[in-house]
């Protein structure tokens, strides 16, 4: 599936590390998405929440939708290393074929990356019960370890998005005229 998505077909070369991170991101988030799915069927994965509301019908589409949106956003991040992140695709009415202004991609990517850092990166503080962060208890240490193993990779989502946004910005920023002329004479 992912090998059919064109990446690296950009005006200027994409760093190899950025290509690898962009391709890896959907797989990095997959354990977190899969961990969520049993909750859609009201299976609590060993967590104990005495104040949890009773199961309601809309939890199922919400949890499934949240996992689908998570993976879709991870795939969208590939636009930061792809030609379709530099030129609007032909299916976008009114914009098709026009260049994407660099800040139109960088600003949402940076804001999204910072939001993801704020959401997921305090998880170890909750695991350790530090600074008022608290985690739900689990019926066994094995459920807790499985939860940590599946959800911990999500802490990489924000930093990966920020790194890809920085690489995109560096690649798309205007080349000073003097440097462009010097490169043409070589």
C-alpha positions in Angstrom: 0.0 0.0 0.0 2.6 2.6 1.1 5.0 1.8 -1.7 2.4 3.1 -4.2 2.3 6.6 -2.6 4.8 8.7 -4.4 7.4 10.2 -2.0 10.6 12.0 -2.8 9.3 13.2 -6.1 10.0 16.8 -5.1 11.6 19.8 -6.7 14.6 19.6 -4.3 15.9 16.4 -2.8 14.3 15.2 0.5 16.8 14.0 3.1 16.8 10.2 3.4 16.0 10.3 7.1 12.9 12.4 6.4 11.7 9.9 3.8 12.2 7.0 6.2 10.4 8.8 9.1 7.4 9.8 6.9 7.1 6.2 5.7 7.5 4.8 9.2 5.0 7.1 10.9 1.8 5.1 10.0 3.4 2.0 11.4 4.7 3.8 14.5 1.1 4.8 15.3 -0.5 1.4 14.4 0.0 -0.2 17.9 -1.8 2.7 19.5 -4.7 2.5 17.0 -5.0 -1.3 17.5 -4.9 -0.9 21.3 -7.9 1.4 21.1 -10.1 -0.9 19.0 -11.2 -3.3 21.8 -12.6 -0.3 23.7 -15.1 0.1 20.8 -16.6 -3.3 21.9 -16.6 -2.2 25.6 -13.6 -4.4 26.4 -11.5 -2.4 28.8 -8.1 -4.1 28.2 -7.5 -4.6 31.9 -8.0 -1.0 32.9 -10.0 -0.1 36.0 -12.0 3.1 35.8 -14.7 3.3 38.6 -16.1 6.5 37.3 -16.3 5.5 33.6 -19.7 6.1 32.1 -21.8 3.2 31.0 -21.2 2.0 27.4 -23.2 3.9 24.8 -23.8 3.0 21.1 -21.7 5.9 19.7 -18.5 4.8 21.4 -18.0 2.1 18.7 -18.0 4.5 15.7 -16.0 7.1 17.7 -13.2 4.8 18.6 -13.0 3.2 15.2 -13.1 6.7 13.6 -10.4 8.0 15.9 -8.1 5.2 14.8 -8.9 5.8 11.1 -8.3 9.5 11.5 -5.0 8.9 13.3 -3.7 6.8 10.4 -5.1 9.2 7.8 -3.2 12.1 9.5 -0.1 10.0 9.6 -0.5 9.4 5.8 -1.1 13.1 5.3 2.2 13.8 6.8 3.8 12.2 3.7 2.9 15.4 1.9 5.8 16.9 3.6 8.2 14.6 1.6 6.1 14.4 -1.6 5.5 16.3 -4.7 1.8 16.5 -3.9 2.9 18.6 -0.8 4.5 21.1 -3.1 1.9 21.4 -5.9 -1.8 21.0 -5.4 -3.1 17.7 -7.0 -5.3 17.8 -10.1 -8.4 16.8 -8.0 -8.3 20.1 -5.9 -10.7 22.5 -7.7 -9.5 26.0 -8.2 -6.0 25.2 -7.0 -4.9 22.3 -9.2 -1.4 22.6 -10.5 -0.6 25.7 -8.4 2.4 25.6 -6.0 1.5 25.1 -2.3 2.8 28.1 -0.4 5.4 26.6 2.0 3.9 28.2 5.1 0.5 26.7 4.2 2.0 23.3 5.0 4.5 24.3 7.6 2.2 26.2 9.9 -0.4 23.4 10.3 2.4 20.8 10.6 4.1 22.8 13.4 0.9 23.5 15.2 -0.2 19.9 14.9 3.2 18.6 16.0 3.2 20.9 19.1 -0.3 19.8 19.9 0.7 16.1 19.6 3.7 16.7 21.9 1.4 18.3 24.5 -1.1 15.4 24.2 1.2 12.4 24.2 4.6 13.3 25.6 3.5 13.7 29.2 2.5 10.0 29.3 5.7 8.9 31.2 4.8 11.5 33.8 1.4 9.8 34.3 3.2 6.4 34.4 5.4 7.6 37.2 2.6 9.7 38.9 4.8 12.8 38.6 3.5 16.4 38.8 -0.1 15.5 39.3 -0.3 13.4 36.2 -2.2 10.2 36.9 -2.9 7.0 34.9 -5.8 4.6 35.3 -4.9 1.5 37.3 -4.8 -2.0 35.6 -6.0 -5.3 36.9 -2.5 -6.8 36.3 1.0 -5.5 35.6 0.8 -7.4 32.3 -2.1 -5.3 31.1 -0.2 -2.2 32.2 2.9 -3.2 30.3 0.9 -4.0 27.2 -0.8 -0.6 27.4 2.6 1.1 27.8 4.1 -0.9 24.9 1.2 -0.1 22.6 0.7 3.6 23.5 4.3 4.7 24.0 5.1 5.0 20.3 2.5 7.7 20.0 4.9 9.9 21.9 7.0 10.0 18.7 4.2 11.4 16.6 4.7 15.1 17.5 8.5 15.1 17.3 8.4 13.3 14.0 5.9 15.7 12.6 8.0 18.7 13.8 11.1 17.2 12.2 9.4 16.6 8.9 8.0 20.2 9.0 11.5 21.6 9.6 12.9 19.5 6.7 10.0 20.6 4.4 10.6 24.3 5.3 14.4 24.0 4.7 13.8 22.4 1.4 11.1 24.8 0.2 12.5 28.1 1.4 13.8 30.4 -1.3 17.4 30.0 -2.3 19.3 33.2 -2.1 20.1 34.6 -5.6 23.8 34.5 -5.0 23.8 30.8 -3.9 21.6 29.9 -6.9 24.0 31.6 -9.3 27.0 30.0 -7.7 25.4 26.6 -8.0 24.7 27.2 -11.7 28.3 28.0 -12.5 29.6 24.7 -11.0 
